[in-house]
Amino acid sequence: MKHTLSALVRNEPGVLAHMARHFGEAKLNINSIACGETENPDISRMVIRIEANPERISRITERMQALDVVIQVDDLSRKEFVDRELALIKVALTPEDTAQIMQIFEVFRADVVGMGQRSVTVELTGDEARVDGLIKMLKPYGILSMCRTGTIALKRGDE
């Protein structure tokens, strides 16, 4: 099962590398990791997507909480949360496919951010399923390159 962990950490050099190394030592593969400053410039929020059973998630969150750079850890998979991902996708473009590709962009509400004679680059923000859906629809046309940010997430509600 996929889990989304949100950790508030000190905004210091080496913290991201330290956390990634920590997951490697635990033999857990990180599906995605995103980290950035919060409203407080001394604190960063790190969102980590991993696939593991609940027991392993419990162990890794306990180990994370014990680290001196970690302020707080939440397993968002057990709570309601909002998550988003950003993707930039460059697709091969031919005159005969242009209309269908543009229609796909419209359905997914993706924005064209660059266009050449033989390719088009599109930007999409959404949850993982939406990004995966766009990728699936564009594969037959030829994805030339792609970059995804990884998941960012926040708990819903007042907390």
N, CA and C of each residue as an Amber inpcrd file, in Angstrom:
protein
   477
   0.8390000  -1.1820000   0.0000000   0.0000000   0.0000000   0.0000000
   0.8870000   1.2500000   0.0000000   0.4760000   2.2440000  -0.7860000
   1.2130000   3.5020000  -0.8230000   0.8540000   4.3550000   0.3820000
   1.8680000   4.9830000   0.9350000   1.6960000   5.8820000   2.0710000
   2.3120000   7.2250000   1.7350000   1.6930000   8.2690000   2.2450000
   2.2110000   9.6150000   2.1030000   2.6000000  10.0990000   3.4870000
   3.8960000  10.3110000   3.6860000   4.4080000  10.8030000   4.9630000
   4.7530000  12.2740000   4.8180000   4.3390000  13.0680000   5.7840000
   4.6490000  14.4890000   5.8020000   5.4850000  14.7590000   7.0450000
   6.6650000  15.3130000   6.8430000   7.5570000  15.5950000   7.9680000
   7.9390000  17.0660000   7.9670000   7.7930000  17.6910000   9.1010000
   8.3440000  19.0270000   9.2920000   9.7570000  18.8330000   9.8100000
  10.7110000  19.4340000   9.1110000  12.1290000  19.2600000   9.4580000
  12.8090000  20.6260000   9.5360000  13.9460000  20.6420000  10.1970000
  14.7150000  21.8820000  10.2270000  15.2160000  22.1870000   8.8230000
  15.1600000  23.4410000   8.4470000  15.6190000  23.8650000   7.1340000
  17.1270000  24.1100000   7.2140000  17.8820000  23.0170000   7.0790000
  19.3420000  23.0650000   7.2010000  19.9740000  22.2780000   6.0580000
  21.2110000  22.6080000   5.6850000  21.9010000  21.8440000   4.6460000
  22.0490000  20.3670000   5.0380000  21.8000000  19.4910000   4.0860000
  22.0120000  18.0610000   4.2810000  20.8380000  17.2840000   4.8380000
  19.7550000  17.9660000   5.2400000  18.6270000  17.2630000   5.8500000
  17.9490000  16.3240000   4.8510000  17.7320000  16.7830000   3.6310000
  17.0950000  15.9390000   2.6150000  17.9340000  14.6850000   2.3430000
  19.2290000  14.8480000   2.1780000  20.1170000  13.7010000   1.9390000
  20.1080000  12.7510000   3.1320000  20.1080000  13.3130000   4.3230000
  20.0840000  12.4980000   5.5480000  18.8120000  11.6480000   5.6040000
  17.6730000  12.2620000   5.2850000  16.4000000  11.5390000   5.3190000
  16.3670000  10.4500000   4.2400000  16.8210000  10.7760000   3.0450000
  16.8340000   9.7750000   1.9640000  17.7270000   8.5960000   2.3420000
  18.8660000   8.8790000   2.9250000  19.7840000   7.8220000   3.3680000
  19.1160000   6.9570000   4.4320000  18.3600000   7.5840000   5.3110000
  17.6420000   6.8880000   6.3770000  16.6720000   5.8490000   5.7880000
  15.9650000   6.2250000   4.7190000  15.0360000   5.2940000   4.0670000
  15.7950000   4.1680000   3.3660000  16.9320000   4.4930000   2.7710000
  17.7570000   3.4710000   2.1340000  18.2440000   2.4390000   3.1280000
  18.6810000   2.8900000   4.2800000  19.1440000   1.9740000   5.3320000
  18.0130000   1.0670000   5.8120000  16.7860000   1.5600000   5.7640000
  15.6210000   0.7630000   6.1570000  15.1270000  -0.1270000   5.0140000
  15.8310000  -0.0810000   3.8680000  15.4770000  -0.8750000   2.6770000
  14.0820000  -0.5410000   2.1500000  13.7400000   0.7510000   2.2070000
  12.4700000   1.2290000   1.6670000  12.7500000   2.0880000   0.4450000
  12.0590000   1.7990000  -0.6540000  12.2070000   2.5760000  -1.8760000
  11.2790000   3.7850000  -1.8200000  11.8230000   4.9510000  -2.0910000
  11.0330000   6.1810000  -2.1160000  10.4410000   6.3370000  -3.5210000
   9.0930000   6.3790000  -3.6190000   8.4370000   6.6190000  -4.9040000
   8.5930000   8.0690000  -5.3270000   8.4540000   8.9860000  -4.3650000
   8.7130000  10.3950000  -4.6360000   9.0310000  11.0980000  -3.3330000
   9.8000000  12.1730000  -3.4690000  10.1430000  12.9940000  -2.3050000
  10.1810000  14.4480000  -2.7640000   9.5040000  15.2930000  -2.0260000
   9.4780000  16.7250000  -2.3300000   9.7160000  17.4680000  -1.0240000
  10.4990000  18.5200000  -1.1010000  10.8440000  19.2570000   0.1060000
  10.9420000  20.7390000  -0.2150000  10.3920000  21.5530000   0.6540000
  10.4870000  22.9970000   0.4720000  10.1460000  23.7290000   1.7490000
  10.5330000  25.0040000   1.7830000  10.2630000  25.8370000   2.9510000
   8.7720000  25.9440000   3.2220000   8.4370000  26.0960000   4.4940000
   7.0590000  26.3540000   4.9030000   6.8870000  27.8580000   5.0820000
   5.8070000  28.2420000   5.7360000   5.5940000  29.6530000   6.0360000
   6.6600000  30.1940000   6.9840000   7.3500000  29.2840000   7.6860000
   8.4690000  29.6330000   8.5660000   9.7670000  29.2520000   7.8380000
  10.6220000  30.2150000   7.5070000  11.8300000  29.8960000   6.7320000
  12.8340000  28.9850000   7.4520000  12.6400000  28.7490000   8.7460000
  13.5150000  27.8480000   9.4940000  13.0530000  26.4000000   9.4140000
  11.8630000  26.1740000   8.8270000  11.2650000  24.8330000   8.7730000
  10.9020000  24.4900000   7.3380000  11.1980000  23.2580000   6.9450000
  10.7970000  22.7380000   5.6390000   9.7860000  21.6160000   5.8350000
   8.9080000  21.4380000   4.8480000   7.9960000  20.2910000   4.8360000
   8.5170000  19.3220000   3.7970000   8.7010000  18.0880000   4.2180000
   9.1610000  17.0230000   3.3310000   8.0050000  16.0430000   3.1610000
   7.6030000  15.7950000   1.9240000   6.5220000  14.8430000   1.6410000
   7.1460000  13.6640000   0.9120000   6.9740000  12.4860000   1.5020000
   7.6150000  11.2700000   1.0070000   6.5370000  10.2450000   0.6970000
   6.5390000   9.7370000  -0.5370000   5.6050000   8.6760000  -0.9380000
   6.3800000   7.3660000  -0.9960000   5.9130000   6.3890000  -0.2350000
   6.5550000   5.0710000  -0.2300000   5.4800000   3.9870000  -0.2420000
   5.8900000   2.8140000  -0.6740000   4.9990000   1.6720000  -0.6770000
   5.5450000   0.6620000   0.3190000   4.7580000   0.3870000   1.3620000
   5.1770000  -0.5600000   2.4020000   3.9580000  -0.9600000   3.2180000
   4.1110000  -2.0430000   3.9660000   3.0110000  -2.4760000   4.8220000
   2.9390000  -1.5810000   6.0640000   1.8040000  -1.5780000   6.7520000
   1.6210000  -0.6780000   7.8990000   2.6740000  -0.8350000   9.0020000
   3.1390000  -2.0530000   9.2350000   4.1480000  -2.2620000  10.2790000
   5.4560000  -1.5530000   9.9380000   5.8820000  -1.6570000   8.6820000
   7.1200000  -0.9780000   8.2650000   6.9560000   0.5340000   8.3070000
   5.7660000   1.0270000   7.9330000   5.4990000   2.4590000   7.9970000
   5.5830000   2.9360000   9.4400000   5.0020000   2.1810000  10.3480000
   5.0500000   2.5440000  11.7620000   6.4860000   2.6080000  12.2650000
   7.3000000   1.6290000  11.8800000   8.7110000   1.5980000  12.3150000
   9.4880000   2.7870000  11.7490000   9.2920000   3.0850000  10.4610000
  10.0710000   4.1710000   9.8500000   9.6390000   5.5260000  10.4120000
   8.3380000   5.7010000  10.6850000   7.9040000   6.9810000  11.2500000
   8.4440000   7.1580000  12.6640000   8.5240000   6.0840000  13.4370000
   9.1210000   6.1540000  14.7760000  10.6040000   6.5230000  14.6840000
  11.3070000   5.8940000  13.7390000  12.7340000   6.2010000  13.5600000
  12.9360000   7.6430000  13.0920000  12.0520000   8.1180000  12.1940000
  12.1420000   9.5060000  11.7360000  11.9380000  10.4700000  12.8910000
  10.9140000  10.1930000  13.7120000  10.5830000  11.0770000  14.8320000
  11.7500000  11.1850000  15.8170000  12.5880000  10.1510000  15.8860000
  13.7230000  10.1590000  16.8070000  14.9020000  11.0060000  16.3100000
  14.8990000  11.3690000  15.0300000  15.9990000  12.1660000  14.4790000
  15.9240000  13.6000000  14.9890000  17.0800000  14.1860000  15.3020000
  17.0910000  15.5380000  15.8700000  16.6600000  16.6160000  14.8790000
  16.7110000  16.3480000  13.5820000  16.2990000  17.3470000  12.5840000
  14.7970000  17.3210000  12.3160000  14.1150000  16.3020000  12.8180000
  12.6770000  16.1370000  12.5710000  11.8750000  16.7650000  13.7010000
  10.9240000  17.6080000  13.3270000  10.0510000  18.2730000  14.2950000
   8.7650000  17.4760000  14.4970000   8.1860000  16.9920000  13.3780000
   6.9130000  16.2750000  13.4370000   6.7870000  15.3930000  12.2040000
   6.1630000  14.2190000  12.3610000   5.9040000  13.3070000  11.2420000
   4.4400000  12.8910000  11.2810000   3.7770000  12.9360000  10.1290000
   2.3990000  12.4630000  10.0010000   2.3230000  11.4640000   8.8640000
   1.6160000  10.3600000   9.0960000   1.2720000   9.4320000   8.0180000
  -0.0730000   9.8980000   7.4800000  -0.0370000  10.6460000   6.3820000
  -1.2620000  11.2270000   5.8340000  -2.1860000  10.1790000   5.2370000
  -1.6790000   8.9860000   4.9930000  -2.4990000   7.9260000   4.4050000
  -3.6420000   7.5330000   5.3270000  -3.5040000   7.8520000   6.6170000
  -4.5550000   7.5180000   7.5750000  -5.4830000   8.7000000   7.8440000
  -5.2940000   9.7880000   7.1120000  -6.0740000  11.0030000   7.3200000
  -6.5460000  11.5290000   5.9770000  -7.4860000  12.4610000   6.0360000
  -7.8860000  13.1500000   4.8150000  -6.8310000  14.1810000   4.4940000
  -6.4090000  14.2090000   3.2330000  -5.3960000  15.1650000   2.8180000
  -5.5860000  15.5540000   1.3670000  -4.9770000  16.6760000   1.0160000
  -4.9750000  17.1750000  -0.3640000  -3.5770000  16.9360000  -0.9030000
  -3.4780000  16.3370000  -2.0780000  -2.1570000  16.1290000  -2.6710000
  -2.1580000  16.5820000  -4.1200000  -1.0020000  17.0280000  -4.5680000
  -0.8270000  17.4890000  -5.9390000   0.5610000  17.1180000  -6.4320000
   0.6490000  17.0710000  -7.7410000   1.9060000  16.7800000  -8.4240000
   1.9450000  17.6740000  -9.6620000   3.1180000  18.0830000 -10.0660000
   3.2920000  18.8620000 -11.2840000   4.0560000  18.0050000 -12.2810000
   3.6180000  18.0170000 -13.5280000   4.3230000  17.2810000 -14.5800000
   4.5090000  18.1900000 -15.7890000   5.6880000  18.1100000 -16.3820000
   5.9700000  18.7240000 -17.6810000   6.2130000  17.5760000 -18.6430000
   5.4950000  17.5710000 -19.7620000   5.5800000  16.4700000 -20.7190000
   5.7750000  17.0390000 -22.1170000   6.8310000  16.5620000 -22.7970000
   7.0700000  16.9570000 -24.1890000   6.6280000  15.8040000 -25.0800000
   5.7180000  16.1130000 -26.0050000   5.1080000  15.0930000 -26.8630000
   5.4580000  15.3890000 -28.3190000   5.7250000  14.3200000 -29.0690000
   5.9600000  14.4550000 -30.5090000   4.6900000  15.0080000 -31.1500000
   4.8770000  15.8610000 -32.1260000   3.7500000  16.5270000 -32.7650000
   3.8530000  16.3660000 -34.2740000   2.7900000  15.8410000 -34.8720000
   2.6960000  15.7540000 -36.3280000   1.4250000  16.4990000 -36.7310000
   1.3770000  17.0110000 -37.9650000   0.1790000  17.7540000 -38.3870000
  -1.1030000  16.9320000 -38.2490000  -1.0130000  15.6410000 -38.5250000
  -2.2320000  14.8240000 -38.4530000  -2.6820000  14.5170000 -37.0140000
  -1.7750000  14.6090000 -36.0300000  -2.1310000  14.3150000 -34.6360000
  -2.4150000  15.5610000 -33.7980000  -2.1330000  16.7320000 -34.3230000
  -2.2320000  17.9600000 -33.5300000  -3.6100000  18.1430000 -32.9040000
  -4.6700000  17.9660000 -33.6600000  -6.0250000  18.1840000 -33.1400000
  -6.3380000  17.2180000 -31.9980000  -5.9820000  15.9300000 -32.1550000
  -6.2710000  14.9520000 -31.0950000  -5.4700000  15.2510000 -29.8310000
  -4.2060000  15.6210000 -30.0050000  -3.3600000  15.9260000 -28.8490000
  -3.9060000  17.1500000 -28.1100000  -4.2740000  18.1770000 -28.8410000
  -4.8240000  19.3770000 -28.2150000  -6.1450000  19.0740000 -27.4960000
  -6.9200000  18.1520000 -28.0300000  -8.1660000  17.7520000 -27.3960000
  -7.8820000  17.0400000 -26.0650000  -6.8680000  16.1990000 -26.0590000
  -6.4650000  15.5170000 -24.8170000  -6.0560000  16.5470000 -23.7720000
  -5.2590000  17.5330000 -24.1790000  -4.8480000  18.5950000 -23.2590000
  -6.0680000  19.3010000 -22.6690000  -7.0560000  19.5700000 -23.5210000
  -8.2600000  20.2720000 -23.0750000  -9.0370000  19.4410000 -22.0570000
  -9.1860000  18.1470000 -22.3200000  -9.9100000  17.2610000 -21.4090000
  -9.2400000  17.2400000 -20.0340000  -7.9210000  17.1850000 -20.0080000
  -7.1760000  17.1300000 -18.7510000  -6.8890000  18.5170000 -18.1730000
  -7.3150000  19.5710000 -18.8750000  -7.0570000  20.9560000 -18.4780000
  -5.5550000  21.1910000 -18.2730000  -4.7760000  20.6820000 -19.2180000
  -3.3260000  20.8680000 -19.2150000  -2.9950000  22.1040000 -20.0300000
  -1.9500000  22.8020000 -19.6450000  -1.5670000  24.0450000 -20.3170000
  -0.3440000  23.8430000 -21.2040000  -0.4430000  24.2980000 -22.4380000
   0.7120000  24.2720000 -23.3400000   1.6670000  25.3600000 -22.8820000
   2.9280000  24.9720000 -22.6270000   3.9330000  25.9370000 -22.1540000
   5.0830000  26.1020000 -23.1420000   5.0940000  25.2910000 -24.1820000
   6.1150000  25.4090000 -25.2090000   5.7050000  24.6390000 -26.4440000
   6.0460000  25.2050000 -27.6060000   5.6630000  24.5350000 -28.8430000
   6.7330000  24.7400000 -29.8930000   7.0950000  23.6510000 -30.5410000
   8.0340000  23.6980000 -31.6460000   7.3600000  23.1190000 -32.8810000
   8.1380000  22.9490000 -33.9360000   7.5560000  22.3980000 -35.1620000
   7.2430000  20.9100000 -35.0270000   8.0240000  20.1970000 -34.2090000
   7.8350000  18.7450000 -34.0940000   7.4930000  18.2720000 -32.6760000
   7.2560000  19.2210000 -31.7580000   6.9110000  18.8170000 -30.3950000
   6.1150000  19.9140000 -29.6980000   5.4260000  19.5050000 -28.6520000
   4.6770000  20.4220000 -27.8060000   4.9540000  20.0100000 -26.3590000
   5.1330000  21.0130000 -25.4870000   5.3620000  20.7530000 -24.0710000
   4.1570000  21.2420000 -23.2910000   3.6750000  20.3930000 -22.4090000
   2.4710000  20.6910000 -21.6510000   2.7750000  20.5860000 -20.1590000
   2.0070000  21.3660000 -19.3850000   2.1310000  21.3830000 -17.9270000
   0.8030000  20.9330000 -17.3440000   0.8630000  20.0560000 -16.3450000
  -0.3520000  19.5900000 -15.6810000  -0.1120000  19.5230000 -14.1860000
  -1.0710000  20.0290000 -13.4270000  -1.0600000  19.9030000 -11.9730000
  -2.2860000  19.1050000 -11.5820000  -2.0730000  18.1070000 -10.7220000
  -3.1930000  17.2990000 -10.2690000  -2.7200000  16.1870000  -9.3660000
  -3.6480000  15.3350000  -8.9660000  -3.2400000  14.2030000  -8.1520000
  -2.5550000  13.1590000  -9.0350000  -1.9920000  12.1570000  -8.4130000
  -1.2130000  11.1550000  -9.1390000  -2.0190000  10.4670000 -10.2310000
  -3.2830000  10.1680000  -9.9500000  -4.1320000   9.4830000 -10.9330000
  -4.3550000  10.3440000 -12.1780000  -4.5260000  11.6360000 -11.9810000
  -4.7360000  12.5400000 -13.1220000  -3.4850000  12.6300000 -13.9800000
  -2.3290000  12.7670000 -13.3520000  -1.0670000  12.8260000 -14.0990000
  -0.8410000  11.5040000 -14.8330000  -1.0620000  10.3840000 -14.1440000
  -0.9120000   9.0690000 -14.7880000  -1.8620000   8.9240000 -15.9750000
  -3.0850000   9.4410000 -15.8380000  -4.0610000   9.3630000 -16.9210000
  -3.6090000  10.1200000 -18.1560000  -3.0710000  11.3290000 -17.9680000
  -2.5800000  12.1020000 -19.1120000  -1.4210000  11.3810000 -19.7900000
  -0.5150000  10.8600000 -18.9980000   0.6360000  10.1250000 -19.5600000
   0.1520000   8.9390000 -20.3940000  -0.8110000   8.2070000 -19.8740000
  -1.3510000   7.0440000 -20.6020000  -1.9520000   7.4640000 -21.9450000
  -2.6620000   8.5890000 -21.9500000  -3.2900000   9.0530000 -23.1890000
  -2.2680000   9.5610000 -24.2080000  -1.1410000  10.1100000 -23.7330000
  -0.1460000  10.6840000 -24.6380000   0.8820000   9.6750000 -25.1490000
   1.0410000   8.5560000 -24.4820000   2.0520000   7.5620000 -24.8770000
   1.9570000   7.1490000 -26.3520000   0.7710000   6.8970000 -26.8720000
   0.6930000   6.4870000 -28.2860000   1.2340000   7.5260000 -29.2720000
   1.2620000   8.7900000 -28.8670000   1.7400000   9.8580000 -29.7460000
   3.2580000  10.0520000 -29.6520000   3.8570000   9.4920000 -28.6150000
   5.3020000   9.5740000 -28.4470000   5.7240000  10.6350000 -27.4500000
   5.9300000  10.2230000 -26.2090000   6.4480000  11.1300000 -25.1880000
   7.9520000  11.2190000 -25.3870000   8.4350000  12.4210000 -25.6630000
   9.8600000  12.6390000 -25.9290000  10.6540000  12.8230000 -24.6440000
  10.0710000  13.5010000 -23.6850000  10.6860000  13.6410000 -22.3620000
   9.6220000  14.0670000 -21.3670000   9.9460000  13.8520000 -20.0930000
   8.9590000  14.1170000 -19.0630000   9.6670000  14.3590000 -17.7420000
   9.0750000  15.2050000 -16.9130000   9.5840000  15.4520000 -15.5690000
   8.3870000  15.6140000 -14.6420000   8.4330000  14.9070000 -13.4930000
   7.3760000  15.0130000 -12.4900000   7.9960000  15.4910000 -11.1810000
   7.2620000  16.3230000 -10.4440000   7.7980000  16.8550000  -9.1940000
   7.7710000  15.8630000  -8.0550000   6.8750000  14.9250000  -8.0940000
   6.6030000  14.1150000  -6.9190000   5.4430000  14.7610000  -6.1780000
   4.9050000  14.0500000  -5.2380000   3.7150000  14.4860000  -4.5280000
   4.0490000  15.5110000  -3.4500000   3.2150000  16.5440000  -3.3700000
   3.2090000  17.4250000  -2.2080000   1.8340000  17.2760000  -1.5820000
   1.7330000  17.4470000  -0.2640000   0.4600000  17.1830000   0.3920000
   0.3360000  17.9560000   1.7020000  -0.9230000  18.2300000   2.0630000
  -1.2810000  18.8330000   3.3540000  -2.5300000  18.1700000   3.8880000
  -2.6280000  18.0640000   5.2200000  -3.8350000  17.5590000   5.8340000
  -4.9840000  18.5260000   5.5840000  -6.1720000  17.9890000   5.4290000
  -7.3650000  18.8340000   5.3220000  -7.7440000  19.3030000   6.7220000
  -8.4990000  20.3440000   6.7860000  -9.0500000  20.7880000   8.0670000
  -8.2300000  21.8520000   8.7530000  -8.5060000  22.0330000  10.0270000
  -7.9460000  23.1310000  10.7980000  -6.6050000  22.8400000  11.4630000
  -6.1700000  21.6200000  11.4550000  -4.9060000  21.2840000  12.1390000
  -3.7090000  21.8590000  11.4480000
